Each structure stands twice: as C-alpha cells, then as structure tokens.
Amino acid sequence: QVQLVESGGGLVQPGGSLKLSCAASRIIFNNYFVGWYRQAPGKEREMVEIIGPGATLRYADSVKGRFTISRDTTKNFWLQMNNLQPDDTAVYYCNARNGTQNYWGQGTQITVFS
C-alpha cells in the first residue's frame, strides 16, 4: 500500500503561481509512474503531467510551458504551476501507479479567479 498526501491548493488570480506537493508513505520512484491529474466541475479527470522511473515526462498540451513536475530521489514530488488561468480551476490529484497498483491523493482545490 501507498498513501499519498497532498498540500498546496488555494485561490489565485490569473497569471499567478502555486506549487502543489505530494508526499508518499514509502519510496516509490524506482518502479512507479507519478504525476498529477485534475478534474473540473462537470468534466472527466484528465492527466496534467506525469514522470516515469526513467524521468520520462508526459504532459497535457494545455499546460506546456506553464506547469513543471519535479521529484526528489525517494517519495516526494511537486507541481509548479505558473501563469495560472481560469481554465486551470479544478481539483488536483496526485497519483502513483505501476502495472498492477494505482494510488490517489485526497485532492486539493485550485481556483483561479479575477
């Protein structure tokens, strides 16, 4: 089992920045893909950015050049979000998965308002 605990959500104006954190309960980076997903009201949950064990990256086109995922060497990872826009308003979830297991954080609300 892996528990994921998120922090860092909140309110921000357009053009602002926030950084989300996710702490796993044990070392995971050797064999898990980790990353961030989001779900806006009335929409499906979507991938934002993920990083694999070999540091390969995948990200949504909508966040390219604005959001950056990073991690340490063991069990903590972050999502730096710059130039936030109203369309980025959603509940953000951290995630860790491999071929047989799939874990989610509790979710944190990001609201971008003018």
N, CA, C and O atoms as a GROMACS GRO file, in nm:
protein
  456
    1GLN      N    1   0.081  -0.121   0.000
    1GLN     CA    2   0.000   0.000   0.000
    1GLN      C    3   0.085   0.126   0.000
    1GLN      O    4   0.193   0.130   0.059
    2VAL      N    5   0.034   0.229  -0.067
    2VAL     CA    6   0.099   0.360  -0.068
    2VAL      C    7  -0.006   0.464  -0.035
    2VAL      O    8  -0.111   0.470  -0.099
    3GLN      N    9   0.022   0.546   0.064
    3GLN     CA   10  -0.064   0.661   0.092
    3GLN      C   11   0.002   0.786   0.033
    3GLN      O   12   0.123   0.806   0.043
    4LEU      N   13  -0.080   0.870  -0.029
    4LEU     CA   14  -0.033   0.995  -0.088
    4LEU      C   15  -0.104   1.111  -0.020
    4LEU      O   16  -0.227   1.112  -0.011
    5VAL      N   17  -0.027   1.207   0.029
    5VAL     CA   18  -0.083   1.322   0.099
    5VAL      C   19  -0.044   1.449   0.024
    5VAL      O   20   0.074   1.478   0.006
    6GLU      N   21  -0.144   1.523  -0.019
    6GLU     CA   22  -0.122   1.645  -0.096
    6GLU      C   23  -0.132   1.768  -0.008
    6GLU      O   24  -0.194   1.767   0.098
    7SER      N   25  -0.067   1.875  -0.056
    7SER     CA   26  -0.083   2.006   0.006
    7SER      C   27  -0.056   2.113  -0.098
    7SER      O   28   0.008   2.088  -0.200
    8GLY      N   29  -0.105   2.234  -0.070
    8GLY     CA   30  -0.066   2.348  -0.153
    8GLY      C   31  -0.173   2.410  -0.239
    8GLY      O   32  -0.142   2.500  -0.317
    9GLY      N   33  -0.298   2.367  -0.230
    9GLY     CA   34  -0.400   2.429  -0.312
    9GLY      C   35  -0.439   2.567  -0.262
    9GLY      O   36  -0.386   2.615  -0.162
   10GLY      N   37  -0.533   2.631  -0.334
   10GLY     CA   38  -0.581   2.760  -0.289
   10GLY      C   39  -0.639   2.845  -0.399
   10GLY      O   40  -0.672   2.798  -0.508
   11LEU      N   41  -0.651   2.973  -0.366
   11LEU     CA   42  -0.707   3.072  -0.458
   11LEU      C   43  -0.593   3.155  -0.517
   11LEU      O   44  -0.497   3.188  -0.447
   12VAL      N   45  -0.605   3.189  -0.645
   12VAL     CA   46  -0.504   3.271  -0.708
   12VAL      C   47  -0.566   3.349  -0.822
   12VAL      O   48  -0.664   3.304  -0.881
   13GLN      N   49  -0.511   3.463  -0.852
   13GLN     CA   50  -0.560   3.543  -0.964
   13GLN      C   51  -0.494   3.498  -1.093
   13GLN      O   52  -0.387   3.437  -1.089
   14PRO      N   53  -0.555   3.525  -1.208
   14PRO     CA   54  -0.493   3.488  -1.336
   14PRO      C   55  -0.352   3.545  -1.346
   14PRO      O   56  -0.325   3.659  -1.310
   15GLY      N   57  -0.262   3.460  -1.396
   15GLY     CA   58  -0.122   3.498  -1.406
   15GLY      C   59  -0.040   3.462  -1.284
   15GLY      O   60   0.082   3.474  -1.285
   16GLY      N   61  -0.107   3.419  -1.178
   16GLY     CA   62  -0.037   3.384  -1.055
   16GLY      C   63   0.022   3.245  -1.058
   16GLY      O   64   0.009   3.173  -1.157
   17SER      N   65   0.089   3.209  -0.949
   17SER     CA   66   0.158   3.080  -0.938
   17SER      C   67   0.120   3.009  -0.809
   17SER      O   68   0.089   3.072  -0.707
   18LEU      N   69   0.123   2.878  -0.815
   18LEU     CA   70   0.106   2.793  -0.697
   18LEU      C   71   0.194   2.671  -0.713
   18LEU      O   72   0.230   2.634  -0.825
   19LYS      N   73   0.228   2.609  -0.601
   19LYS     CA   74   0.306   2.486  -0.605
   19LYS      C   75   0.236   2.381  -0.520
   19LYS      O   76   0.210   2.403  -0.402
   20LEU      N   77   0.206   2.268  -0.581
   20LEU     CA   78   0.145   2.155  -0.511
   20LEU      C   79   0.253   2.056  -0.469
   20LEU      O   80   0.352   2.035  -0.540
   21SER      N   81   0.232   1.994  -0.354
   21SER     CA   82   0.324   1.894  -0.303
   21SER      C   83   0.250   1.763  -0.281
   21SER      O   84   0.131   1.762  -0.248
   22CYS      N   85   0.320   1.653  -0.299
   22CYS     CA   86   0.264   1.522  -0.270
   22CYS      C   87   0.371   1.438  -0.201
   22CYS      O   88   0.482   1.423  -0.253
   23ALA      N   89   0.338   1.385  -0.086
   23ALA     CA   90   0.430   1.301  -0.010
   23ALA      C   91   0.376   1.159  -0.006
   23ALA      O   92   0.264   1.136   0.040
   24ALA      N   93   0.455   1.064  -0.053
   24ALA     CA   94   0.418   0.923  -0.046
   24ALA      C   95   0.463   0.862   0.086
   24ALA      O   96   0.555   0.913   0.150
   25SER      N   97   0.398   0.754   0.126
   25SER     CA   98   0.429   0.692   0.256
   25SER      C   99   0.553   0.604   0.251
   25SER      O  100   0.605   0.564   0.355
   26ARG      N  101   0.601   0.573   0.131
   26ARG     CA  102   0.723   0.495   0.118
   26ARG      C  103   0.790   0.527  -0.014
   26ARG      O  104   0.731   0.593  -0.100
   27ILE      N  105   0.912   0.480  -0.031
   27ILE     CA  106   0.986   0.503  -0.154
   27ILE      C  107   0.911   0.440  -0.271
   27ILE      O  108   0.872   0.324  -0.266
   28ILE      N  109   0.892   0.520  -0.377
   28ILE     CA  110   0.812   0.471  -0.489
   28ILE      C  111   0.877   0.495  -0.625
   28ILE      O  112   0.834   0.434  -0.723
   29PHE      N  113   0.977   0.578  -0.635
   29PHE     CA  114   1.020   0.623  -0.767
   29PHE      C  115   1.094   0.517  -0.847
   29PHE      O  116   1.117   0.535  -0.966
   30ASN      N  117   1.132   0.406  -0.782
   30ASN     CA  118   1.205   0.307  -0.858
   30ASN      C  119   1.115   0.228  -0.953
   30ASN      O  120   1.164   0.174  -1.052
   31ASN      N  121   0.988   0.219  -0.926
   31ASN     CA  122   0.902   0.140  -1.014
   31ASN      C  123   0.760   0.192  -1.029
   31ASN      O  124   0.671   0.116  -1.064
   32TYR      N  125   0.738   0.321  -1.003
   32TYR     CA  126   0.606   0.380  -1.021
   32TYR      C  127   0.617   0.501  -1.113
   32TYR      O  128   0.715   0.574  -1.112
   33PHE      N  129   0.512   0.520  -1.194
   33PHE     CA  130   0.490   0.647  -1.258
   33PHE      C  131   0.415   0.735  -1.158
   33PHE      O  132   0.318   0.691  -1.096
   34VAL      N  133   0.460   0.859  -1.142
   34VAL     CA  134   0.392   0.950  -1.051
   34VAL      C  135   0.353   1.076  -1.127
   34VAL      O  136   0.416   1.111  -1.227
   35GLY      N  137   0.250   1.142  -1.080
   35GLY     CA  138   0.210   1.262  -1.150
   35GLY      C  139   0.086   1.327  -1.093
   35GLY      O  140   0.042   1.298  -0.982
   36TRP      N  141   0.031   1.416  -1.174
   36TRP     CA  142  -0.081   1.498  -1.133
   36TRP      C  143  -0.193   1.490  -1.236
   36TRP      O  144  -0.169   1.490  -1.357
   37TYR      N  145  -0.315   1.483  -1.185
   37TYR     CA  146  -0.436   1.485  -1.266
   37TYR      C  147  -0.527   1.594  -1.210
   37TYR      O  148  -0.508   1.641  -1.097
   38ARG      N  149  -0.625   1.634  -1.288
   38ARG     CA  150  -0.720   1.733  -1.239
   38ARG      C  151  -0.860   1.703  -1.291
   38ARG      O  152  -0.877   1.640  -1.396
   39GLN      N  153  -0.959   1.751  -1.217
   39GLN     CA  154  -1.097   1.732  -1.257
   39GLN      C  155  -1.173   1.860  -1.231
   39GLN      O  156  -1.190   1.903  -1.116
   40ALA      N  157  -1.220   1.921  -1.339
   40ALA     CA  158  -1.301   2.042  -1.329
   40ALA      C  159  -1.448   2.003  -1.316
   40ALA      O  160  -1.485   1.892  -1.354
   41PRO      N  161  -1.531   2.092  -1.264
   41PRO     CA  162  -1.673   2.061  -1.247
   41PRO      C  163  -1.736   2.019  -1.379
   41PRO      O  164  -1.722   2.088  -1.480
   42GLY      N  165  -1.806   1.906  -1.378
   42GLY     CA  166  -1.876   1.859  -1.496
   42GLY      C  167  -1.788   1.797  -1.602
   42GLY      O  168  -1.835   1.766  -1.712
   43LYS      N  169  -1.659   1.778  -1.572
   43LYS     CA  170  -1.567   1.723  -1.671
   43LYS      C  171  -1.502   1.596  -1.619
   43LYS      O  172  -1.504   1.567  -1.500
   44GLU      N  173  -1.443   1.520  -1.714
   44GLU     CA  174  -1.368   1.400  -1.678
   44GLU      C  175  -1.234   1.438  -1.613
   44GLU      O  176  -1.181   1.546  -1.637
   45ARG      N  177  -1.183   1.347  -1.531
   45ARG     CA  178  -1.049   1.367  -1.477
   45ARG      C  179  -0.949   1.354  -1.591
   45ARG      O  180  -0.960   1.264  -1.675
   46GLU      N  181  -0.851   1.445  -1.594
   46GLU     CA  182  -0.754   1.444  -1.703
   46GLU      C  183  -0.612   1.449  -1.650
   46GLU      O  184  -0.585   1.502  -1.542
   47MET      N  185  -0.522   1.393  -1.728
   47MET     CA  186  -0.381   1.395  -1.692
   47MET      C  187  -0.326   1.535  -1.711
   47MET      O  188  -0.354   1.601  -1.812
   48VAL      N  189  -0.247   1.582  -1.613
   48VAL     CA  190  -0.179   1.710  -1.625
   48VAL      C  191  -0.033   1.688  -1.662
   48VAL      O  192   0.014   1.738  -1.765
   49GLU      N  193   0.039   1.614  -1.578
   49GLU     CA  194   0.179   1.586  -1.607
   49GLU      C  195   0.222   1.466  -1.523
   49GLU      O  196   0.186   1.455  -1.406
   50ILE      N  197   0.298   1.377  -1.585
   50ILE     CA  198   0.347   1.260  -1.514
   50ILE      C  199   0.494   1.238  -1.546
   50ILE      O  200   0.544   1.283  -1.649
   51ILE      N  201   0.563   1.168  -1.456
   51ILE     CA  202   0.703   1.138  -1.474
   51ILE      C  203   0.725   0.991  -1.440
   51ILE      O  204   0.673   0.942  -1.340
   52GLY      N  205   0.802   0.922  -1.523
   52GLY     CA  206   0.824   0.780  -1.504
   52GLY      C  207   0.952   0.752  -1.428
   52GLY      O  208   1.027   0.844  -1.396
   53PRO      N  209   0.980   0.623  -1.398
   53PRO     CA  210   1.101   0.586  -1.325
   53PRO      C  211   1.228   0.632  -1.394
   53PRO      O  212   1.328   0.661  -1.329
   54GLY      N  213   1.225   0.638  -1.528
   54GLY     CA  214   1.343   0.683  -1.601
   54GLY      C  215   1.341   0.831  -1.629
   54GLY      O  216   1.416   0.880  -1.714
   55ALA      N  217   1.257   0.905  -1.558
   55ALA     CA  218   1.242   1.050  -1.571
   55ALA      C  219   1.179   1.093  -1.702
   55ALA      O  220   1.188   1.210  -1.741
   56THR      N  221   1.115   1.000  -1.771
   56THR     CA  222   1.041   1.039  -1.891
   56THR      C  223   0.917   1.119  -1.851
   56THR      O  224   0.854   1.090  -1.749
   57LEU      N  225   0.883   1.218  -1.931
   57LEU     CA  226   0.773   1.308  -1.899
   57LEU      C  227   0.659   1.296  -1.999
   57LEU      O  228   0.681   1.274  -2.118
   58ARG      N  229   0.539   1.312  -1.950
   58ARG     CA  230   0.422   1.331  -2.035
   58ARG      C  231   0.342   1.446  -1.975
   58ARG      O  232   0.332   1.456  -1.853
   59TYR      N  233   0.286   1.532  -2.059
   59TYR     CA  234   0.208   1.643  -2.007
   59TYR      C  235   0.098   1.680  -2.106
   59TYR      O  236   0.108   1.652  -2.226
   60ALA      N  237  -0.005   1.744  -2.053
   60ALA     CA  238  -0.114   1.791  -2.138
   60ALA      C  239  -0.069   1.915  -2.215
   60ALA      O  240   0.005   1.997  -2.161
   61ASP      N  241  -0.112   1.928  -2.339
   61ASP     CA  242  -0.075   2.044  -2.420
   61ASP      C  243  -0.116   2.175  -2.353
   61ASP      O  244  -0.050   2.277  -2.370
   62SER      N  245  -0.225   2.171  -2.279
   62SER     CA  246  -0.278   2.294  -2.220
   62SER      C  247  -0.188   2.351  -2.111
   62SER      O  248  -0.200   2.468  -2.075
   63VAL      N  249  -0.096   2.270  -2.058
   63VAL     CA  250  -0.009   2.319  -1.950
   63VAL      C  251   0.136   2.332  -1.995
   63VAL      O  252   0.222   2.372  -1.916
   64LYS      N  253   0.164   2.300  -2.119
   64LYS     CA  254   0.302   2.306  -2.170
   64LYS      C  255   0.358   2.446  -2.152
   64LYS      O  256   0.297   2.545  -2.189
   65GLY      N  257   0.479   2.450  -2.094
   65GLY     CA  258   0.546   2.578  -2.073
   65GLY      C  259   0.500   2.653  -1.950
   65GLY      O  260   0.556   2.757  -1.916
   66ARG      N  261   0.396   2.602  -1.882
   66ARG     CA  262   0.346   2.670  -1.762
   66ARG      C  263   0.360   2.585  -1.636
   66ARG      O  264   0.390   2.639  -1.529
   67PHE      N  265   0.341   2.457  -1.646
   67PHE     CA  266   0.346   2.366  -1.531
   67PHE      C  267   0.471   2.278  -1.540
   67PHE      O  268   0.511   2.238  -1.649
   68THR      N  269   0.532   2.250  -1.426
   68THR     CA  270   0.652   2.167  -1.423
   68THR      C  271   0.645   2.069  -1.308
   68THR      O  272   0.626   2.108  -1.192
   69ILE      N  273   0.660   1.940  -1.340
   69ILE     CA  274   0.665   1.839  -1.235
   69ILE      C  275   0.810   1.816  -1.193
   69ILE      O  276   0.900   1.823  -1.276
   70SER      N  277   0.831   1.788  -1.065
   70SER     CA  278   0.964   1.755  -1.017
   70SER      C  279   0.948   1.656  -0.902
   70SER      O  280   0.840   1.638  -0.846
   71ARG      N  281   1.060   1.592  -0.869
   71ARG     CA  282   1.057   1.494  -0.760
   71ARG      C  283   1.193   1.490  -0.694
   71ARG      O  284   1.293   1.535  -0.751
   72ASP      N  285   1.197   1.436  -0.572
   72ASP     CA  286   1.327   1.409  -0.509
   72ASP      C  287   1.367   1.266  -0.543
   72ASP      O  288   1.316   1.208  -0.639
   73THR      N  289   1.457   1.208  -0.466
   73THR     CA  290   1.507   1.075  -0.503
   73THR      C  291   1.429   0.961  -0.440
   73THR      O  292   1.456   0.844  -0.468
   74THR      N  293   1.331   0.994  -0.356
   74THR     CA  294   1.264   0.885  -0.284
   74THR      C  295   1.112   0.887  -0.297
   74THR      O  296   1.056   0.797  -0.360
   75LYS      N  297   1.045   0.986  -0.238
   75LYS     CA  298   0.900   0.974  -0.227
   75LYS      C  299   0.824   1.105  -0.227
   75LYS      O  300   0.706   1.106  -0.192
   76ASN      N  301   0.884   1.214  -0.263
   76ASN     CA  302   0.814   1.343  -0.267
   76ASN      C  303   0.817   1.399  -0.408
   76ASN      O  304   0.919   1.394  -0.476
   77PHE      N  305   0.704   1.454  -0.451
   77PHE     CA  306   0.703   1.519  -0.581
   77PHE      C  307   0.612   1.641  -0.577
   77PHE      O  308   0.526   1.655  -0.489
   78TRP      N  309   0.633   1.730  -0.675
   78TRP     CA  310   0.570   1.860  -0.675
   78TRP      C  311   0.518   1.895  -0.815
   78TRP      O  312   0.557   1.836  -0.916
   79LEU      N  313   0.428   1.993  -0.816
   79LEU     CA  314   0.382   2.051  -0.943
   79LEU      C  315   0.388   2.202  -0.928
   79LEU      O  316   0.309   2.261  -0.855
   80GLN      N  317   0.483   2.263  -0.998
   80GLN     CA  318   0.494   2.408  -1.001
   80GLN      C  319   0.403   2.458  -1.113
   80GLN      O  320   0.418   2.418  -1.228
   81MET      N  321   0.310   2.545  -1.078
   81MET     CA  322   0.213   2.597  -1.176
   81MET      C  323   0.229   2.748  -1.189
   81MET      O  324   0.208   2.822  -1.093
   82ASN      N  325   0.267   2.792  -1.307
   82ASN     CA  326   0.286   2.934  -1.334
   82ASN      C  327   0.183   2.983  -1.436
   82ASN      O  328   0.125   2.904  -1.511
   83ASN      N  329   0.161   3.113  -1.438
   83ASN     CA  330   0.067   3.174  -1.531
   83ASN      C  331  -0.068   3.101  -1.530
   83ASN      O  332  -0.122   3.064  -1.634
   84LEU      N  333  -0.120   3.083  -1.411
   84LEU     CA  334  -0.248   3.013  -1.398
   84LEU      C  335  -0.361   3.093  -1.462
   84LEU      O  336  -0.363   3.216  -1.457
   85GLN      N  337  -0.455   3.019  -1.522
   85GLN     CA  338  -0.568   3.079  -1.590
   85GLN      C  339  -0.699   3.021  -1.536
   85GLN      O  340  -0.697   2.914  -1.474
   86PRO      N  341  -0.812   3.089  -1.558
   86PRO     CA  342  -0.939   3.036  -1.507
   86PRO      C  343  -0.968   2.893  -1.550
   86PRO      O  344  -1.030   2.817  -1.475
   87ASP      N  345  -0.924   2.854  -1.670
   87ASP     CA  346  -0.947   2.716  -1.715
   87ASP      C  347  -0.869   2.613  -1.634
   87ASP      O  348  -0.895   2.493  -1.646
   88ASP      N  349  -0.775   2.658  -1.554
   88ASP     CA  350  -0.700   2.566  -1.468
   88ASP      C  351  -0.773   2.536  -1.338
   88ASP      O  352  -0.727   2.452  -1.260
   89THR      N  353  -0.885   2.601  -1.315
   89THR     CA  354  -0.964   2.577  -1.195
   89THR      C  355  -1.012   2.432  -1.194
   89THR      O  356  -1.079   2.387  -1.287
   90ALA      N  357  -0.979   2.360  -1.087
   90ALA     CA  358  -1.014   2.218  -1.077
   90ALA      C  359  -0.969   2.164  -0.942
   90ALA      O  360  -0.899   2.232  -0.867
   91VAL      N  361  -1.009   2.040  -0.914
   91VAL     CA  362  -0.949   1.966  -0.804
   91VAL      C  363  -0.831   1.889  -0.862
   91VAL      O  364  -0.844   1.817  -0.961
   92TYR      N  365  -0.716   1.905  -0.800
   92TYR     CA  366  -0.594   1.841  -0.847
   92TYR      C  367  -0.561   1.722  -0.758
   92TYR      O  368  -0.569   1.730  -0.635
   93TYR      N  369  -0.524   1.610  -0.822
   93TYR     CA  370  -0.495   1.486  -0.751
   93TYR      C  371  -0.354   1.439  -0.786
   93TYR      O  372  -0.315   1.440  -0.903
   94CYS      N  373  -0.278   1.399  -0.687
   94CYS     CA  374  -0.153   1.332  -0.719
   94CYS      C  375  -0.180   1.182  -0.732
   94CYS      O  376  -0.277   1.130  -0.678
   95ASN      N  377  -0.092   1.116  -0.803
   95ASN     CA  378  -0.117   0.976  -0.840
   95ASN      C  379   0.014   0.901  -0.848
   95ASN      O  380   0.117   0.956  -0.889
   96ALA      N  381   0.010   0.775  -0.809
   96ALA     CA  382   0.124   0.683  -0.826
   96ALA      C  383   0.069   0.551  -0.879
   96ALA      O  384  -0.024   0.495  -0.822
   97ARG      N  385   0.128   0.502  -0.988
   97ARG     CA  386   0.076   0.379  -1.046
   97ARG      C  387   0.187   0.298  -1.111
   97ARG      O  388   0.288   0.352  -1.158
   98ASN      N  389   0.166   0.168  -1.112
   98ASN     CA  390   0.250   0.080  -1.192
   98ASN      C  391   0.158  -0.019  -1.263
   98ASN      O  392   0.039   0.009  -1.278
   99GLY      N  393   0.208  -0.130  -1.307
   99GLY     CA  394   0.124  -0.220  -1.386
   99GLY      C  395   0.007  -0.280  -1.310
   99GLY      O  396  -0.094  -0.317  -1.370
  100THR      N  397   0.018  -0.289  -1.177
  100THR     CA  398  -0.085  -0.356  -1.100
  100THR      C  399  -0.147  -0.270  -0.991
  100THR      O  400  -0.250  -0.308  -0.936
  101GLN      N  401  -0.089  -0.158  -0.959
  101GLN     CA  402  -0.137  -0.076  -0.848
  101GLN      C  403  -0.160   0.069  -0.891
  101GLN      O  404  -0.090   0.120  -0.979
  102ASN      N  405  -0.256   0.132  -0.829
  102ASN     CA  406  -0.294   0.268  -0.866
  102ASN      C  407  -0.342   0.342  -0.741
  102ASN      O  408  -0.443   0.304  -0.682
  103TYR      N  409  -0.269   0.447  -0.700
  103TYR     CA  410  -0.300   0.518  -0.577
  103TYR      C  411  -0.325   0.665  -0.606
  103TYR      O  412  -0.264   0.725  -0.695
  104TRP      N  413  -0.418   0.723  -0.528
  104TRP     CA  414  -0.455   0.863  -0.545
  104TRP      C  415  -0.440   0.940  -0.414
  104TRP      O  416  -0.463   0.886  -0.306
  105GLY      N  417  -0.402   1.067  -0.426
  105GLY     CA  418  -0.410   1.157  -0.313
  105GLY      C  419  -0.554   1.199  -0.289
  105GLY      O  420  -0.644   1.161  -0.363
  106GLN      N  421  -0.574   1.278  -0.185
  106GLN     CA  422  -0.709   1.316  -0.144
  106GLN      C  423  -0.768   1.426  -0.231
  106GLN      O  424  -0.889   1.450  -0.226
  107GLY      N  425  -0.687   1.494  -0.308
  107GLY     CA  426  -0.733   1.603  -0.393
  107GLY      C  427  -0.722   1.737  -0.322
  107GLY      O  428  -0.744   1.748  -0.202
  108THR      N  429  -0.688   1.839  -0.400
  108THR     CA  430  -0.679   1.974  -0.345
  108THR      C  431  -0.737   2.072  -0.449
  108THR      O  432  -0.711   2.060  -0.568
  109GLN      N  433  -0.814   2.168  -0.401
  109GLN     CA  434  -0.883   2.261  -0.491
  109GLN      C  435  -0.791   2.375  -0.531
  109GLN      O  436  -0.727   2.438  -0.447
  110ILE      N  437  -0.787   2.402  -0.663
  110ILE     CA  438  -0.722   2.521  -0.717
  110ILE      C  439  -0.831   2.604  -0.784
  110ILE      O  440  -0.903   2.555  -0.871
  111THR      N  441  -0.843   2.729  -0.742
  111THR     CA  442  -0.941   2.819  -0.802
  111THR      C  443  -0.869   2.943  -0.852
  111THR      O  444  -0.801   3.012  -0.777
  112VAL      N  445  -0.885   2.970  -0.983
  112VAL     CA  446  -0.824   3.087  -1.045
  112VAL      C  447  -0.937   3.184  -1.076
  112VAL      O  448  -1.025   3.154  -1.156
  113PHE      N  449  -0.934   3.300  -1.013
  113PHE     CA  450  -1.044   3.394  -1.028
  113PHE      C  451  -0.991   3.533  -1.054
  113PHE      O  452  -0.880   3.568  -1.013
  114SER      N  453  -1.070   3.612  -1.122
  114SER     CA  454  -1.031   3.751  -1.149
  114SER      C  455  -1.120   3.847  -1.072
  114SER      O  456  -1.102   3.969  -1.082
   0.00000   0.00000   0.00000
